[in-house]
């Protein structure tokens, strides 16, 4: 088992060609830091940490963040309201993370709608997107948090309440610094495309990455449990569920999938 591999600050800043990447040793939450500093942020700014004491996942879950073992960063962007569907944005970001991992030789990563990355049916990475709007402003502030399990061991991950996996478990060891550089640069480029073209350019990529495509699943939506066949997504990112032969779309960050 490899030991912690600390991020190389100078290398990150050199290859990203600016100083808009804050690299911290320890912080409560990279998402929270950006939320608290919205007034001074520029598009593309990043908060990156070796360790989070109170990392956040979807639906209020904690994101376990041992020191120097995994990837934890948040990126700020601003988008016009007309170009944003929360689900489409989440799916786009998850597709980009899969693409970057494939670039480094990680095969078989799938996505659990809308944005959890799975490998061998265990959670490898998660994405948390938080949005802030202001009255009278057509733009939405977007905070995109990304966490990827790389070298976390079973003791460090014992508090996680679901099956999980780290890249080291399949014998893959990626330089954390190089992975961060590639993720941030690729995500910035993808957000520019999303801003101009919306979700459509990414829509066709979903089917091959859907972890539960055409499987019978149950979803928890507005406190209801609904069972049906997962038929993928529509061109805005809504989950399509076949219930007794009829297709229904489901949206929302509070909708979650369970496999039967």
C-alpha positions, 0 to 999 in steps of 0.5 A: 500500500502506498503512503500519502502523496502530497500535492505539488503546488508550484507544478499545479500553478505552472500548468494551469497558467494562473494563480487562481488555485488556492491549495490548502493543507486542511479546511472544513470544506472546499465548497464552503470556502468558495461559498463564503468568498463569492464576492471576490471569486473569478470564473474558474477559481479553485479551492484544493485541499489535502484534507477536509474536516467536514467535507460534504456529499449529496443530500447532507452526507459527509464526504470522508477526506483523509489527509493526502490520500484522495482528491478534494477540490471545488471550482467556481463558475457563473452561468446564465439561468437559461443555460442551466438545468441542475441535472444536466450540469451534474451529468456533464461534470460526471462525464468529464471526470470519467473521461479524465480517469480514462485518460489515466488508464482507469477503465470500467467507471460508470455513473449512477444518475446523476453524478456518482461514479462507480467502479465494480458497483462500488462508489469511487467518486462523488460530485456536489453542485451548489447554486446561489442566485441573486434577485434581479441577476440572470446569472447563477453562481455555481460551486462544483465540488469533486471528491475521488477515492485514490489511496484511502484504506479500510480503516480511513473509510470505515465511517462510509455507509455504503460500498466504496472503492479506491483506485489503489484497490484495483492496482492503479496509482495516479500522480495526484498532482497530474490528475488535479491539473488534468481535471481542472483544465478539462472541466474549465474547457467543458464548462465553456462549452456547456455555457455556449451549447448547453447539455446537448453535446454531452447527452449522447455519451450517457448511455454507455456510462449509465451504471443501471441502464435498463435495469429494474430500480427504485427511486426515492422522489419527494419521499415516495418510493417508485419502482420501474425500469431505468431507460436512461435520460432525456436531452435535459438530463432527467431520469426516464423511468418505465413504469408499467409501459409508460415513461416518466421523467424525474428531476431533482437533486433530492431524487436518489436511485436504489438498485433492486 
